[in-house]
Amino acid sequence: MNTKTPSLSFDEALSHLRGLGHCKVTAEETSLYEAYGRVLAENIIATCDLPPLDNSAMDGYAIATQRDGSAQTSFPVVMEVFAGSMPEVALKPGEAARIFTGAPVPEGVDFVVPQEDCSESESDGARLVQLSRSYSAGCNIRRKGEDQTKGAPIVKAGTVLRPQEIAATASIGIDQLQTYRRLKVGVFSTGNELIRPGTTRQDGQIFDANHFLLRGMLANLPVELVDLGILADQRDIVETALEAASKECDVILTSGGAGGGDKDFVSATLSKLGKTTFWHLAVKPGRPFMVGELPDCVFIGLPGNPVAATVAFAFLTRPLIEALAGADFIEAPRQYIAADFEVSGRKAGRREFLRGRRVTENGIIKLTKYHSDGSALLSSLTFADGFIELTEDMISVCKGDLVPFISFDEIGLR
């Protein structure tokens, strides 16, 4: 690596990645049953009003008041209306109908009274309902089209479909959607020292934890993971593997081999087979980071240290992968929480991510940080429930300062 190469700032890196974030996958028809977690390729348009008719929000009595404004509190019950049925006639002023949740409201009804606010009795074979309090017009009535209006878009293209979007689609009777096929992401680690768990470890070897970090974070994205294993630090092996993977995958994601050392052949191979877009970031942890292009394939090279790899994936790689899969390029949201720690004498000009955890004292949420900032410490990730972000201009943090915090829930580490 040329150490004199200027480092890219975090924001410059995001800007470059946005430029690469064009959808790489085609659309296909997908059953509603298989659409969870897929990216929607076309807007979903409401085919009908929802609810299709005015209906009752609860079990109770539908009331048609006298039109002269008299304070009537007792009403004859002239019909019952169940969900799935239709009232045959309108209610006349001064009448009531026993009604159940979801049942269509008869014409003429002013409001629905919950059954707990009234009592029913019988007199000379006639049913009467007595109200215990007054209600305003329209109370407890779900109006036609108040949820969805026919012809209006209810889910926008580019949305990663969650259970709630699937349910909204099902509610208007649609059973097939146009979604993007899952982005095929090939993942491999590099290093002669790496072995997979379940293998007997020899002196000098370490277990490949990064693969399982990346596998877990990819699990919440609209991708199909291709496990490409561990690559030995040999130029011909790296070159052959990258060339073959580029023909199978939309994205290749590596861990390690991006540092530019004598045995880091990934960057050299990328330059030979395609091109390197950038590397060497002003980010801690996560400085060695590569993004490049192979024929029909985007390449992303993460650092080898697990915390650095996690930071680079969570804040840079994840939004790029979502955009390549057809979704929007969205940065993880920040919240601001008071620090219960101090930082002093920090050098400006570099974005830093500390491992933090929210604690509650006397009903107040505060942030505490892990005792060490080492980029190889998996214990810091198991301690934390998010990252504390120190921006380039922050040279110190005092207790009580509001600092940016990104929950693990927002970046696929849940």
TAVEN-V315358 format. One record per pair of residues at least 6 apart in sequence whose C-alpha atoms are under 8 Angstrom apart, sorted by the first residue. I is the first residue (numbers start at 0). J is the second residue. Records with the same first field share a line. If there is no record, write none. Layout:
I: J / J
This chain:
0: 258 / 259 / 260
4: 279
5: 279
6: 278 / 279 / 280 / 281
7: 278 / 279 / 280 / 281
8: 280 / 281 / 282 / 349 / 350
9: 280 / 281 / 282 / 349 / 350
12: 280 / 315
13: 315
16: 315 / 319
17: 319 / 328
19: 319
20: 319 / 320 / 322 / 323 / 328
21: 322 / 323 / 325
22: 322 / 323 / 324 / 325 / 326
23: 182 / 249 / 323 / 324 / 325
24: 179 / 180 / 181 / 182 / 323 / 324 / 325
25: 179 / 180
26: 40 / 177 / 178 / 179 / 180
27: 177 / 178 / 179 / 180
28: 175 / 176 / 177 / 178
29: 175 / 176 / 177 / 178
30: 174 / 175 / 176
31: 165 / 169 / 173 / 174 / 175 / 176
34: 160 / 165 / 176 / 178
35: 160 / 161 / 162 / 165
36: 159 / 160 / 161 / 219 / 220 / 221
37: 159 / 160 / 178 / 179 / 180 / 181 / 221
38: 156 / 157 / 158 / 159 / 160 / 178 / 179 / 180 / 221 / 324 / 325 / 326
39: 155 / 156 / 157 / 158 / 159 / 160 / 176 / 177 / 178 / 179 / 325 / 326
40: 156 / 157 / 177 / 178 / 179 / 325
41: 155 / 156 / 157 / 176 / 177 / 178
42: 152 / 153 / 154 / 155 / 156
43: 152 / 153 / 154 / 155 / 156 / 168
44: 149 / 150 / 151 / 152 / 153 / 154
45: 147 / 148 / 149 / 150 / 151 / 152 / 153 / 171
46: 149 / 150 / 171 / 172
47: 147 / 148 / 149 / 150 / 171
48: 143 / 144 / 145 / 146 / 147 / 148 / 149
49: 143 / 144 / 145 / 146 / 147 / 148 / 149 / 170 / 171
50: 141 / 142 / 143 / 144 / 145 / 146 / 147
51: 143 / 144
52: 103 / 104 / 142 / 143 / 144
53: 103 / 104 / 140 / 141 / 142 / 143
54: 100 / 101 / 102 / 103 / 104 / 140 / 141 / 142 / 143
55: 98 / 99 / 100 / 101 / 102 / 103 / 104 / 111 / 139 / 140 / 141
56: 100 / 101 / 139 / 140 / 141
57: 99 / 100 / 101 / 111 / 113 / 139
58: 98 / 99 / 100 / 113 / 114
59: 97 / 98 / 99 / 111 / 112 / 113 / 114 / 115
60: 95 / 96 / 97 / 98 / 111 / 112 / 113 / 114
61: 95 / 96 / 97 / 98 / 104 / 105 / 108 / 109 / 110 / 111 / 112
62: 74 / 93 / 94 / 95 / 96 / 108 / 109 / 110 / 111 / 112
63: 90 / 91 / 92 / 93 / 94 / 95 / 107 / 108 / 109 / 110
64: 71 / 92 / 93 / 94 / 108 / 109
65: 71 / 92 / 93
66: 92
71: 93
72: 129 / 130 / 131
73: 127 / 128 / 129 / 130
74: 93 / 94 / 95 / 127 / 128 / 129
75: 93 / 94 / 95 / 125 / 126 / 127 / 128
76: 94 / 95 / 96 / 97 / 125 / 126 / 127 / 128
77: 94 / 95 / 96 / 126
78: 95 / 96 / 97
79: 96 / 97 / 98
80: 86 / 96 / 97 / 98 / 99 / 102 / 103 / 104
81: 98 / 99 / 100 / 101 / 102 / 103
82: 99 / 100 / 101 / 102 / 103
83: 101 / 102 / 103
84: 102 / 103
85: 102 / 103
86: 103 / 104 / 105
88: 105 / 106
89: 105 / 106 / 107
90: 96 / 105 / 106 / 107 / 108
91: 107
92: 107
95: 128
98: 104
104: 140
109: 136 / 137 / 138
110: 134 / 135 / 136 / 137 / 138 / 139 / 140
111: 137 / 138 / 139 / 140
112: 130 / 134 / 138 / 139
116: 130 / 131 / 132
117: 128 / 129 / 130 / 131
118: 128 / 129 / 130
119: 126 / 127 / 128 / 129
120: 126 / 127 / 128 / 129
121: 127
147: 153
153: 167
154: 164
156: 326
157: 325 / 326 / 327
158: 326 / 327
159: 221 / 326
168: 174
179: 324 / 325
180: 324
181: 221 / 222 / 223 / 324
182: 221 / 222 / 223 / 249 / 250 / 323 / 324
183: 222 / 223 / 224 / 225 / 247 / 248 / 249 / 250
184: 222 / 223 / 224 / 225 / 248 / 249 / 250 / 251 / 252
185: 224 / 225 / 226 / 227 / 244 / 248 / 249 / 250 / 251 / 252
186: 210 / 224 / 225 / 226 / 227 / 228 / 251 / 252 / 253
187: 210 / 226 / 227 / 228 / 229 / 230 / 252 / 253 / 254
188: 207 / 209 / 210 / 228 / 229 / 230 / 253 / 254 / 255
189: 229 / 230 / 231 / 232 / 253 / 254 / 255 / 256
190: 229 / 230 / 231 / 232 / 255 / 256
191: 204 / 230 / 231 / 232
192: 203 / 204 / 205
193: 204 / 205 / 206 / 207 / 229
194: 200 / 204 / 205 / 206 / 207 / 229
195: 206 / 207
196: 206 / 207
200: 206
208: 305
209: 254 / 303 / 305 / 308
210: 254
212: 305 / 309
213: 309 / 312
214: 224
215: 411 / 412
216: 410 / 411 / 412
217: 224 / 411
219: 411
220: 321
221: 321 / 324
222: 324
225: 248
227: 244
230: 236 / 237 / 240
231: 237
232: 262 / 263 / 264
233: 262 / 264
234: 264 / 268
237: 264 / 265 / 268
238: 265 / 268
241: 268
242: 272
244: 251
245: 251 / 293 / 294 / 295 / 296
246: 294 / 295 / 296
248: 296
249: 295 / 296 / 297
250: 296 / 297 / 298 / 299
251: 296 / 297 / 298 / 299
252: 298 / 299 / 300 / 301
253: 299 / 300 / 301
254: 300 / 301 / 302 / 303 / 308
255: 300 / 301 / 302 / 303 / 304
256: 262 / 263 / 264 / 265 / 266 / 300 / 302 / 303
257: 263 / 264 / 265 / 266 / 287 / 288 / 289 / 300 / 301 / 302 / 303
258: 287 / 288 / 302
259: 266
266: 275 / 289
269: 275 / 291 / 292 / 293
272: 293
273: 291 / 292 / 293 / 294
274: 291 / 292 / 293
275: 289 / 290 / 291 / 292
276: 289 / 290 / 291 / 292
277: 288 / 289 / 290 / 291
278: 286 / 287 / 288 / 289 / 290
279: 286 / 287 / 288 / 289
280: 286 / 287 / 288
281: 348 / 349 / 350
282: 349 / 350 / 351
283: 307 / 349 / 350 / 351 / 352
284: 306 / 307 / 310 / 351 / 352 / 374
285: 301 / 302 / 306 / 307 / 308 / 310 / 311
286: 302 / 307
287: 301 / 302
288: 299 / 300 / 301 / 302 / 311
289: 298 / 299 / 300 / 301
290: 297 / 298 / 299 / 300
291: 297 / 298 / 299
292: 298
299: 316
301: 307 / 308 / 311 / 312
302: 308 / 311
304: 374 / 375
305: 374 / 375 / 376 / 377
306: 373 / 374 / 375 / 376 / 377 / 380
307: 374 / 375
310: 352
313: 410 / 411
314: 330 / 331 / 410
317: 410
318: 327 / 328 / 329 / 330
319: 328
321: 327 / 328
322: 328
331: 405 / 409 / 410
332: 405 / 409
333: 403 / 404 / 405 / 406
334: 403 / 404 / 405
335: 401 / 402 / 403 / 404
336: 364 / 365 / 366 / 400 / 401 / 402 / 403 / 404
337: 364 / 365 / 366 / 398 / 399 / 400 / 401 / 402
338: 365 / 366 / 367 / 396 / 397 / 398 / 399 / 400 / 401 / 402
339: 365 / 366 / 367 / 398 / 399
340: 366 / 367 / 368 / 396 / 397 / 398
341: 395 / 396 / 397 / 398
342: 394 / 395 / 396 / 397
343: 394 / 395 / 396
344: 394 / 395
345: 393 / 394 / 395
346: 394
347: 391 / 392 / 393 / 394
348: 391 / 392
349: 390 / 391
350: 388 / 389 / 390 / 391
351: 388 / 389 / 390 / 391
352: 386 / 387 / 388 / 389
353: 368 / 369 / 372 / 386 / 387 / 388 / 389
354: 368 / 369 / 372 / 379 / 380 / 382 / 383 / 384 / 385 / 386 / 387
355: 366 / 367 / 368 / 369 / 382 / 383 / 384 / 385 / 386 / 387
356: 366 / 367 / 368 / 369 / 382 / 383 / 384 / 385 / 386
357: 364 / 365 / 366 / 367 / 384
358: 364 / 365 / 366 / 367
359: 365
368: 383 / 387
369: 379 / 382 / 383
371: 379
372: 379
384: 406 / 407
385: 404 / 405 / 406 / 407 / 408
386: 404 / 405 / 406 / 407
387: 402 / 403 / 404 / 405
388: 402 / 403 / 404 / 405
389: 402 / 403
407: 413
